[in-house]
Structures are given as C-alpha cells and as structure tokens.
Amino acid sequence: MIYVLFLVFIITTQSIPSTSASEVYDVTGNKVPNNVPYYIGPVIWAKGGGIKLTDTKNNNKVCPPYVMQDPAEVNIGGHFRFTLSAYNQKYLLTSYGLGIDSGSPNKSTCDNSTFWQIPNAEAKAPSNLIRTGGLFETAVSCFQVVDYPKPTSPKVHSYMLQHCPYFCGAGPMTCFNVSIYEEKGVRYLASSGITPFEFVFQKPK
C-alpha cells in the first residue's frame, strides 16, 4: 500500500520530463507556432474561463501580477507567448524548455519583467503561486509543455505545464506540475502538488 501511494504522489505532483518531443496543436488541430500569442484555457469550462493576469490580490494591488483563471466561463482570458529556448524551432514542441511571456495587465503601472516565474517551486502554497517578474532562460522562469497523460476528450489535444528550474540553470533535478490553487474563491496557477491543470491552446482572432 505504501508503494502504491508513493507512485500516485509522483504522478500527481512531480515528474521527470519525457525525453520525446512532439509538436503542439491548438483546439482546431493546427500546429502552434513558436513565440506567437495564444490563449490557454480548460478543456471543459465548468469552473471558470481562460488564464489571465491579475494585479489585485485580497483587494490589494500587487506587483508583479499573479497568473489566475478567469472566474467567468465565457471569458477567454489573456494571450501569452510560449517561447522555446531552442530559437530555431518554427513550431512549439513538448518537453522543451521555454519561457511564457504574458505582457502586463491593462492599466497596470507595474514595470517588472513579463515572463512567468516561480521563485520557489518547492514551497507550499501560497508561496509557490505563478506570477510575472521573471527573465527569459533563468531557472525560476523555465517551463515546459507536455501532453496531458489522460486527456478529458480524445477529440482535442490537451496539455499541462511543468516548471523545470534545472532546464535553465541551478535547481531541483525534477519538474513540478502546474496546477490550480484556490484561495478565497480565486483560482491561481501554482506548483501546488495536486492534479495538474489540463488546458488547450486557442488562437486569438
């Protein structure tokens, strides 16, 4: 029983990245280009909409902003650039180190860098929430896209994010699954050690 529980923990919280890479596809079945703006959101919009930034937490202004899921199912969220460390790739690939550039929220005066980061992925929530302020190709801002192991729908390509500090520098020799952490009704992205957040890519109109 202990061995089984240990395996479940590894699968749902942390995992070593796959050595095989494949091209990433959006909800229409088209390849996702490298370093091009895309929306990301859940496969089934039952508890919220797309992913976006927020510069408010607990009714206070924050800088840099946090990454959260829009509470309204009808809202598609913000668009983000997924940029591979391997610059010569035309299309986005799974299992490759990348940075996620989010820009700044509307009407924000925050001047920090716009790349997603997790300064300490091993910390407990809410200290491991994703927010901007990272720099491209640094350990705290190093992520990868991987295929979701058990997709909700076989008709669409769905994915999950992992935070992999050692891909871009010093850090734990593992990857941390990005999941949803809910605090006071707000759904943030974090390396919180629960079921990974399953999402799809959607091209902006």
C-alpha positions, 0 to 999 in steps of 0.5 A: 500500500505504501508503494502504491501511494508513493507512485500516485504522489509522483504522478500527481505532483512531480515528474521527470520530463519525457525525453520525446518531443512532439509538436503542439496543436491548438483546439482546431488541430493546427500546429502552434507556432513558436513565440506567437500569442495564444490563449490557454484555457480548460478543456471543459469550462465548468469552473471558470474561463481562460488564464489571465493576469491579475494585479489585485490580490485580497483587494490589494494591488500587487506587483508583479501580477499573479497568473489566475483563471478567469472566474467567468466561463465565457471569458477567454482570458489573456494571450501569452507567448510560449517561447522555446529556448531552442530559437530555431524551432518554427513550431512549439514542441513538448518537453522543451524548455521555454519561457511564457511571456504574458505582457502586463495587465491593462492599466497596470503601472507595474514595470517588472519583467513579463515572463512567468516565474516561480521563485520557489517551486518547492514551497507550499502554497501560497508561496509557490503561486505563478506570477510575472517578474521573471527573465527569459532562460533563468531557472525560476522562469523555465517551463515546459509543455507536455501532453496531458497523460489522460486527456478529458476528450480524445477529440482535442489535444490537451496539455499541462505545464511543468516548471523545470528550474534545472532546464535553465540553470541551478535547481531541483533535478525534477519538474513540478506540475502546474496546477490550480490553487484556490484561495478565497474563491480565486483560482491561481496557477501554482506548483501546488502538488495536486492534479495538474491543470489540463488546458488547450491552446486557442488562437486569438482572432 
